[in-house]
Amino acid sequence: MNVVVIESTFRGPSRSGNGGYSAGLLASTAHPEGAAVEVTLRQPPPLETPLNVVDGELRSAEAEAGATIATSRQVTFEDDPIDPVSFVEAKQAEARYGGLAGHPFPYCFGCGTSRTDGDGLCLRPGPIGDGRAACTWVPHQAFARGDSPSVPVVWAALDCSGGWTADVTGRPCVLGRMTAQIDALPVTGERCVVMGRMLNEDGRKLFTASTLYDETGRVLGRAKHVWITVDPSAFE
């Protein structure tokens, strides 16, 4: 058993962890490095609270609660990467980021508009057509372990970039499930591009994907997501 804590820095909504970061924390704690892992979030991950990682699950450490926060399992990731655009084109797409007009969770670690560089990732995924979105990401030293960001931080980068291919401003949603394969970590200060794609929707569920590229065009990681539309006031 391992004990982990989701620090408030890594929040999504103001009272719970960023979905991608929380999922990546479980995946990197419970499974081997480089494995493709599917994580299902059962309830909002609490902040600044000791959580147990047991048998691939993230559980409340409080004896009476014992609630399962998230479950995980190792899988095979077979989805193709999303075709990239250049760093310059991704930077231009950021001007069309929907969160600039109104963000349901402005302090989100991944894409919140009230965060600053080094305090959050400050991702700004903007639409580029055909269901795709793109943004730049230059990993900050503040989130580095050695020369690279931690695995949970990379999961966070792959999280929001998928979600904003849907109309998150008009239809707020939170992460319900994320599957990711991290092939390599980016280097701190490296110019990366994160791509997102809208795949499908079914009632309150939205299905998206994302891909992280380094500045040479190498695929560093891929992810797919299931989002659940919500009333943001229930999370803030």
Buried (B, 14 or more C-beta within 10 A) or exposed (E): EEEBBBEEBBBBBBEBBBBBBBBBBBBBBBBEEEBBBBBBBBEBBBBEBEBBBBEBBBBBBEEEEEEBBBBBBEEEBEBEBBEBBBBEEBBBBBEBBBBEEEBBBBBBBBBBBEBEEEBBBBBBBBBBEEBBBBBBBBBBEEBBEEEBBBBBBBBBBBBBBBBBBBEBBEBBBBBBBBBBBBEBBBBBEBBBBBBBBBBEBEEEBBBBBBBBBBBEEEBBBBBBBBBBBBEBEEBE
